[in-house]
Every structure is written in structure tokens, then in C-alpha cells.
Amino acid sequence: MNLLFDRAPLRVYWELTRACDLACRHCRAAAVQRRHPDELTATESLRLLEQLAAFGDPKPHVVLTGGDPLKRPDLWTIIVAARALGLGVSVAPSATPLLRGEEIRRLKQFGVEAISLSLDGATPDRHDALRGIAGTFQRTLDAAQAARAAELPFQINTLVAKETLDDLPAIYLLAGRLGAARWSLFFLVPTGRGAVLEEVTPDAAEQVMHWLVDLSLQGGSPVVTTTEAPHLRRIMLQRRWSPARGRGAGIRDGNGIMFISHTGDVHPSGFLPVTAGNVRTDDVIAIYRDAPLFRRLRQPELFGGRCGRCEFHAYCGGSRARAYAASGDPFAEDPLCAYTPRSRARRSP
């Protein structure tokens, strides 16, 4: 099984804009209401899509994110161009008055494969407190219902932090009732505005991930995944559950994942704000394949601390974004992991 994604990313997250009408307490992008004057232009955006398609088959799946992608008036042109180039497209809109049933039906008509919606609480009070705008909870439920009616698959994203920990079971049940295809738990990385929230402890994270494996073993819906918590794969392997080998094994920041900012900077992920180049001046394929930052991120045996020594490093590798947020070193160990590796030899750099 290939755990090294050195020729092309599986997913490219493209931050079309940082403009957004929400004020989420944990926003990675520290979004603002107005669009940045230095965003990639419409012409630059189409050129970028051509470069991404040039990775070859299988072409990367492009996730259009933000801020709020609906704040870009050329969103629809970008989607049409991406689909014409054979790129799969998903969109991560914000639950604002811009996201109406009409827009959701249009996303489906334009060939978008899925959208993601965020639920960080199972009640209006809990969700809206994190999103910063009253009414966001109900708009999210309305959007989910519209997506289901349009037969547009949707993913529910949920933040895992001390503020949301006790509400996770209720959010899971709500995601199931809404008809979500996937439930992705975003384990807090203290970057952007997220630095004001509090991470869960390593032991608590371990308990959550064992619970997620239990949910997956039940075979119900939605499918459960994690973001910035690849430790789930290690737990699945420890519990001798073979699907761990086929559900994103090895994928992490810089290995199967690439992020492009609203101004064209290229990062290993949206939560790891270390720049390896810019699409305005550099070849995006060369950045992904050959930039020293990306190449080293694909060598987990050279990571520091427990991550480099761990016998599961090829499957997991830890969150490089959290390592960076905690220490300033993207190759350090992930402090969220509670696992003590077996003794094993380290290869010298």
C-alpha cells in the first residue's frame, strides 16, 4: 500500500478569499468582512486550475474554502473551469444569508461533488456562541436540509476543544438525523483566532478517538473522520481494524495535502502557515514535489521526539500543524498524542 504521496496531492484546499460575514472564535483564517485587494484575480485563478490539472491522473480533488467562497463573485466561473479540466470540486461555504437553497441547488447543478457545513454545538446557544452570530445554527440546519433535498452530499465539521467535548455525542446524533454523509472532527490547532480556545488533553483526545472507532465499528452513518488528528489511524491499527489501512492512511500536512492561500501562498495545510512558494511566481507542481519543506514532511522517520520513533509513523505521523503551533518546529512531536512508542532505531538525517 502506498503511504507516500510525493507526485501529487490527493486534496488541494484553496482559500478563495478570507472574506466572511461570521466571526467564529476558532477561525483559522481570522476572516474579515471585506475581500483582500491582493486576492488571486479571476485570470490567475483559472491559470492555477490549469496547473493543478497538470498534475495528471488521478487529478487532485479541489476543496474551495475561505473565509466564505460565496463572497467571491467568480465562484461559479471557477467551478465550471475546474470541472471542465476534470478536477473534482467540493465547496466549504459559511452558514450566512448568502447560503440559500438556490445556491445549494446551483452547486449541485454545476457539478460540485459535496459541501461541508459546520456544527460546533447540538443547540443554537452552544453553536452560535462559537460562531459569533445569532441564527447560524438554524441556517446550518436549513442548508443541510436543502442539500439533502438537492441530493448534494454534505459533510458536517465539528471542532474538538474543551468547549465542545461534552457535546460531541449529541452533535453526532444530530449529524445523523440531518443525513450527513461524513462527520469530520477538527481537533483544535491553536492558530488564527483558535488560539483563544483550549485544546483537549492527550488522554481526552485518546478517549474521543476510541469512541470514534467504536462508532465506526457499528457501521452506521455518517462515516467518521478526523482532521489534524491522524492518531485515529494508529488506534484503528492497534485495535486490529483493517479499514485503517484504507482510510487516509499516511495522508497528512504536505503528504497528500496542499493548501493555497487567498494571495497564492502555498502551505502544507491551512493550519500550518509555513510558506513554500507562491503560485504567482512559482510552479505549483514543483513546489509540491520538490520544495524542501514538502519533501521533509514526507519523511516521518526523521520527525522529532516520539513521532519519529513511533512504529506507526508511516500511517500517522502526528499533526505537523500542531507541532508547529506548540514549538515553532513543524517536524517536532505532536503534543496531543498520548502514545508511548516502542523502542526502535532512528535513521539519521
C-alpha positions as CSV (number, residue, x, y, z in Angstrom):
1,M,0.0,0.0,0.0
2,N,1.3,3.4,-1.0
3,L,1.7,5.8,2.0
4,L,3.9,8.3,0.2
5,F,2.1,10.9,-1.9
6,D,5.2,12.5,-3.4
7,R,4.0,13.1,-7.0
8,A,0.6,14.8,-6.5
9,P,-1.7,15.7,-3.6
10,L,-5.0,13.9,-3.2
11,R,-6.6,17.1,-2.0
12,V,-5.9,20.8,-2.6
13,Y,-7.5,23.2,-0.3
14,W,-7.8,26.6,-2.0
15,E,-8.8,29.6,0.2
16,L,-10.6,31.7,-2.4
17,T,-11.0,34.6,0.0
18,R,-10.7,35.5,3.7
19,A,-13.9,37.5,3.5
20,C,-16.7,36.1,5.6
21,D,-19.7,37.5,7.5
22,L,-19.2,35.3,10.5
23,A,-16.9,35.9,13.5
24,C,-16.0,32.4,14.6
25,R,-14.0,32.2,17.7
26,H,-11.8,29.4,16.3
27,C,-11.4,30.7,12.7
28,R,-8.1,29.5,11.2
29,A,-8.1,32.3,8.7
30,A,-9.0,35.1,11.1
31,A,-11.6,36.1,8.5
32,V,-12.9,39.6,8.0
33,Q,-15.9,41.0,6.2
34,R,-14.1,42.6,3.2
35,R,-12.2,40.9,0.5
36,H,-8.4,41.4,0.4
37,P,-7.3,43.6,-2.5
38,D,-4.4,41.1,-3.2
39,E,-6.6,38.0,-3.7
40,L,-5.8,35.9,-6.8
41,T,-7.6,37.5,-9.7
42,A,-10.0,35.7,-11.9
43,T,-7.3,35.2,-14.6
44,E,-4.8,34.0,-12.0
45,S,-7.4,31.6,-10.6
46,L,-8.1,30.0,-14.0
47,R,-4.3,29.6,-14.6
48,L,-4.0,28.0,-11.2
49,L,-6.7,25.4,-12.1
50,E,-4.8,24.6,-15.2
51,Q,-1.6,23.9,-13.2
52,L,-3.5,21.7,-10.8
53,A,-4.9,19.7,-13.6
54,A,-1.4,19.3,-15.0
55,F,-0.5,17.0,-12.0
56,G,-2.0,14.3,-14.2
57,D,-4.3,11.4,-13.4
58,P,-5.5,10.9,-10.9
59,K,-6.0,14.6,-10.6
60,P,-6.3,16.2,-7.1
61,H,-9.7,17.0,-5.7
62,V,-10.0,20.7,-5.1
63,V,-11.8,22.0,-2.0
64,L,-12.9,25.6,-2.4
65,T,-12.8,27.2,1.1
66,G,-12.4,30.5,2.8
67,G,-13.5,32.7,4.6
68,D,-16.7,32.2,2.6
69,P,-16.3,31.1,-1.1
70,L,-19.7,32.7,-1.8
71,K,-18.1,36.1,-1.2
72,R,-16.2,35.6,-4.5
73,P,-18.5,36.7,-7.4
74,D,-16.5,34.5,-9.8
75,L,-17.0,31.3,-7.7
76,W,-19.3,29.9,-10.4
77,T,-16.8,30.5,-13.1
78,I,-14.1,28.8,-11.1
79,I,-16.3,25.8,-10.5
80,V,-17.1,25.5,-14.2
81,A,-13.5,25.8,-15.2
82,A,-12.4,23.2,-12.7
83,R,-15.0,20.7,-13.8
84,A,-14.1,21.3,-17.5
85,L,-10.4,20.4,-16.6
86,G,-11.6,17.2,-15.0
87,L,-11.0,18.3,-11.4
88,G,-13.3,17.1,-8.7
89,V,-14.7,20.0,-6.6
90,S,-16.1,20.4,-3.1
91,V,-17.1,23.7,-1.5
92,A,-17.0,24.8,2.1
93,P,-19.5,27.7,2.4
94,S,-20.3,29.6,5.6
95,A,-23.8,29.5,7.1
96,T,-24.7,33.1,6.3
97,P,-27.7,34.6,4.4
98,L,-25.6,34.1,1.2
99,L,-26.2,30.3,1.5
100,R,-29.7,29.8,0.4
101,G,-31.5,26.8,-1.1
102,E,-31.0,28.4,-4.6
103,E,-27.2,28.5,-4.1
104,I,-27.2,24.9,-2.9
105,R,-29.2,23.7,-5.9
106,R,-26.8,25.6,-8.2
107,L,-23.8,24.0,-6.6
108,K,-25.3,20.6,-7.4
109,Q,-26.1,21.7,-11.0
110,F,-22.6,23.0,-11.5
111,G,-21.1,19.6,-10.7
112,V,-19.9,20.2,-7.1
113,E,-19.5,16.7,-5.5
114,A,-20.0,17.7,-1.9
115,I,-20.2,20.6,0.5
116,S,-19.2,20.9,4.2
117,L,-21.2,22.6,6.9
118,S,-20.0,23.3,10.5
119,L,-21.8,22.3,13.7
120,D,-20.0,23.0,16.9
121,G,-22.9,22.5,19.2
122,A,-26.1,20.5,19.2
123,T,-28.2,23.5,20.3
124,P,-28.5,27.1,19.0
125,D,-26.9,28.6,22.1
126,R,-23.8,26.4,22.0
127,H,-23.2,26.6,18.3
128,D,-23.9,30.3,17.9
129,A,-21.7,31.2,20.8
130,L,-18.7,29.8,18.9
131,R,-19.8,31.2,15.5
132,G,-20.3,34.7,16.8
133,I,-23.5,35.4,15.0
134,A,-27.0,34.5,16.3
135,G,-29.1,32.4,13.9
136,T,-26.1,30.5,12.4
137,F,-27.3,27.2,13.9
138,Q,-30.7,27.3,12.2
139,R,-29.1,28.4,8.9
140,T,-26.8,25.4,9.1
141,L,-29.7,23.1,9.6
142,D,-31.6,24.7,6.8
143,A,-28.6,24.3,4.5
144,A,-28.3,20.7,5.4
145,Q,-31.9,20.1,4.6
146,A,-31.6,21.9,1.3
147,A,-28.5,19.8,0.4
148,R,-30.3,16.6,1.2
149,A,-33.3,17.7,-0.9
150,A,-30.9,18.5,-3.8
151,E,-29.1,15.2,-3.4
152,L,-25.9,17.0,-2.8
153,P,-23.7,15.0,-0.3
154,F,-22.6,17.1,2.7
155,Q,-20.1,16.7,5.5
156,I,-20.6,18.1,9.0
157,N,-17.4,19.5,10.5
158,T,-17.2,19.8,14.3
159,L,-14.5,21.4,16.4
160,V,-13.0,19.3,19.2
161,A,-11.9,21.6,22.0
162,K,-12.6,21.7,25.8
163,E,-15.6,23.9,24.9
164,T,-17.3,21.3,22.7
165,L,-16.1,18.0,24.3
166,D,-19.1,17.1,26.3
167,D,-21.5,17.9,23.4
168,L,-19.9,15.6,20.8
169,P,-22.3,12.6,21.2
170,A,-25.3,14.9,20.7
171,I,-23.7,16.5,17.7
172,Y,-23.0,13.1,16.2
173,L,-26.7,12.1,16.6
174,L,-27.8,15.4,15.0
175,A,-25.5,14.9,12.1
176,G,-27.0,11.5,11.5
177,R,-30.5,12.9,11.7
178,L,-29.7,15.6,9.1
179,G,-28.4,12.9,6.7
180,A,-24.7,13.9,6.6
181,A,-22.5,11.6,4.6
182,R,-19.5,12.3,6.8
183,W,-18.7,13.7,10.2
184,S,-15.3,15.2,10.4
185,L,-13.9,16.2,13.8
186,F,-11.4,19.0,13.7
187,F,-9.1,18.7,16.7
188,L,-8.2,22.3,17.6
189,V,-4.9,23.7,16.5
190,P,-4.2,27.0,18.3
191,T,-3.6,29.1,15.2
192,G,-5.5,32.2,13.9
193,R,-8.4,33.0,16.3
194,G,-8.3,29.4,17.5
195,A,-5.5,30.4,19.9
196,V,-8.1,31.8,22.3
197,L,-9.7,28.4,22.8
198,E,-8.4,25.5,24.9
199,E,-7.3,22.1,23.4
200,V,-8.4,18.9,25.0
201,T,-5.8,16.9,26.9
202,P,-3.9,14.0,25.2
203,D,-5.8,11.5,27.4
204,A,-9.2,13.1,26.5
205,A,-8.2,13.0,22.8
206,E,-7.4,9.3,23.1
207,Q,-10.8,8.6,24.7
208,V,-12.6,10.5,21.9
209,M,-10.7,8.6,19.2
210,H,-11.5,5.2,20.8
211,W,-15.2,6.3,20.9
212,L,-14.9,7.2,17.2
213,V,-13.6,3.8,16.4
214,D,-16.5,2.3,18.3
215,L,-18.9,4.3,16.2
216,S,-17.2,3.2,13.0
217,L,-17.4,-0.4,14.1
218,Q,-21.1,-0.1,14.5
219,G,-21.2,0.6,10.7
220,G,-23.7,3.4,11.0
221,S,-23.9,6.8,9.2
222,P,-22.3,9.2,8.9
223,V,-18.8,8.0,8.2
224,V,-16.4,9.4,10.9
225,T,-13.1,11.1,10.1
226,T,-10.7,13.4,11.8
227,T,-8.6,16.5,10.8
228,E,-5.3,17.3,12.4
229,A,-5.7,14.1,14.5
230,P,-4.1,11.3,12.5
231,H,-3.7,9.3,15.7
232,L,-7.1,7.7,14.9
233,R,-5.3,5.5,12.3
234,R,-2.9,4.3,15.0
235,I,-5.8,3.4,17.3
236,M,-7.5,1.6,14.5
237,L,-4.4,-0.5,13.8
238,Q,-3.9,-1.2,17.5
239,R,-7.4,-2.5,17.6
240,R,-6.6,-4.6,14.5
241,W,-9.3,-3.0,12.4
242,S,-8.1,-3.3,8.8
243,P,-10.1,-0.3,7.4
244,A,-7.4,1.9,8.9
245,R,-5.1,1.0,6.1
246,G,-7.5,2.3,3.5
247,R,-9.0,5.4,5.1
248,G,-6.5,8.2,4.6
249,A,-3.5,6.2,5.9
250,G,-0.3,8.3,5.6
251,I,-2.1,11.4,4.5
252,R,-1.1,14.5,6.5
253,D,0.1,18.0,6.0
254,G,2.4,18.0,3.0
255,N,1.8,14.4,2.2
256,G,-1.3,14.2,0.1
257,I,-2.4,17.6,1.2
258,M,-1.6,21.1,-0.1
259,F,-3.1,24.5,0.8
260,I,-3.2,27.6,-1.3
261,S,-4.0,30.9,0.4
262,H,-6.2,33.7,-1.0
263,T,-3.0,35.5,-2.1
264,G,-1.4,32.5,-3.7
265,D,1.0,31.3,-0.9
266,V,1.4,27.6,-0.8
267,H,1.4,25.8,2.6
268,P,1.4,22.1,3.6
269,S,-2.1,22.7,5.1
270,G,-4.3,25.5,6.2
271,F,-3.3,25.0,9.8
272,L,0.4,25.0,9.0
273,P,1.2,28.6,7.9
274,V,4.7,28.0,6.6
275,T,5.1,29.2,3.0
276,A,6.9,27.0,0.4
277,G,6.3,29.3,-2.5
278,N,3.6,31.3,-4.3
279,V,1.6,30.3,-7.3
280,R,2.1,33.8,-8.9
281,T,5.8,33.2,-9.2
282,D,6.4,29.5,-8.8
283,D,5.3,26.3,-10.4
284,V,2.8,24.7,-8.0
285,I,3.7,21.2,-9.2
286,A,7.4,21.9,-8.5
287,I,6.5,23.3,-5.1
288,Y,4.6,20.2,-4.1
289,R,7.1,17.7,-5.4
290,D,10.4,19.4,-4.7
291,A,10.2,22.2,-2.1
292,P,12.4,21.2,0.8
293,L,9.6,21.8,3.3
294,F,7.2,19.4,1.5
295,R,10.0,16.8,0.9
296,R,10.9,16.7,4.6
297,L,7.3,16.4,5.6
298,R,7.2,13.2,3.7
299,Q,9.9,11.7,5.8
300,P,8.2,10.9,9.1
301,E,11.1,8.7,10.3
302,L,13.0,12.0,10.7
303,F,10.4,13.7,12.8
304,G,11.5,14.7,16.3
305,G,10.5,13.1,19.6
306,R,8.0,10.3,19.8
307,C,6.7,10.9,16.3
308,G,10.0,9.9,14.7
309,R,10.4,6.9,17.0
310,C,6.9,5.6,16.7
311,E,6.3,2.3,14.9
312,F,3.1,3.9,13.4
313,H,4.8,6.9,12.0
314,A,4.1,6.0,8.3
315,Y,0.4,5.7,8.9
316,C,0.0,8.6,11.4
317,G,3.0,10.9,11.6
318,G,1.2,13.2,14.0
319,S,-0.2,16.7,13.2
320,R,2.5,18.8,11.8
321,A,0.4,21.9,12.3
322,R,0.0,21.2,16.0
323,A,3.7,20.5,16.3
324,Y,4.4,23.9,14.7
325,A,1.9,25.7,16.8
326,A,3.3,24.3,20.0
327,S,7.0,24.6,19.3
328,G,7.6,26.6,16.1
329,D,9.0,23.4,14.6
330,P,6.8,21.6,12.1
331,F,8.9,18.4,12.4
332,A,8.6,18.2,16.2
333,E,6.4,15.7,18.0
334,D,2.7,16.2,18.2
335,P,1.9,17.1,21.9
336,L,-1.7,15.8,21.6
337,C,-0.7,12.2,21.3
338,A,-0.8,10.1,24.5
339,Y,1.0,7.1,23.0
340,T,4.5,6.0,24.1
341,P,6.2,4.3,21.2
342,R,8.1,1.0,21.4
343,S,11.8,1.4,21.3
344,R,13.0,1.5,17.7
345,A,16.1,2.6,15.9
346,R,16.1,6.1,14.3
347,R,17.6,6.8,10.9
348,S,20.0,9.7,10.9
349,P,19.1,12.7,8.7
